Amino acid sequence: MRTAFARRPLTLLLAIGAIAALAVGAFAASPLWARGNLIPFAEPGDNPNNDVRIGSLLLAPGASQPWHYHSGPFYGVVQQGVLVEDLGCGRVQEFPAGTAFHTPAGVPHQFRNEGQPAVQGMTFQVWDGGLPFNVMVAEPTDCP
């Protein structure tokens, strides 16, 4: 039975890839494509109150999002441009078109587009429906 647990991350990545492939032609102006409740798999940590959110990411050249963290793990695929994720304290990651990214729950960050063209992508998150999707915070200053 433990082998089923080991396959779950791979299944999630395959599902995200399939959704991304289908979404390329259907990229819409709406930032939210779907939202629903997660049916538990009867594994430890599954919660029948979990929500699932699939949305789009669009950042014009020079645009940024406010500092925030997500209440559940956050996944994305960049379809166009280069997404810059700033984790604070000089920790910056770049994700060019065709790459996927993951931000764990509770990690403060900011997304930016420092170049041309607009950054476009799709996002996926699972979180406890009793919590907010994301929480606005100040830029981290407590650096190691």
Secondary structure as GFF3:
##gff-version 3
##sequence-region A 1 144
A	DSSP	alpha_helix	2	23	.	.	.	ID=ss1
A	DSSP	three_ten_helix	24	26	.	.	.	ID=ss2
A	DSSP	beta_strand	32	37	.	.	.	ID=ss3
A	DSSP	beta_strand	50	59	.	.	.	ID=ss4
A	DSSP	beta_strand	68	70	.	.	.	ID=ss5
A	DSSP	beta_strand	74	80	.	.	.	ID=ss6
A	DSSP	beta_strand	82	86	.	.	.	ID=ss7
A	DSSP	beta_strand	92	96	.	.	.	ID=ss8
A	DSSP	beta_strand	100	103	.	.	.	ID=ss9
A	DSSP	beta_strand	110	112	.	.	.	ID=ss10
A	DSSP	beta_strand	119	128	.	.	.	ID=ss11
A	DSSP	beta_strand	134	136	.	.	.	ID=ss12
###
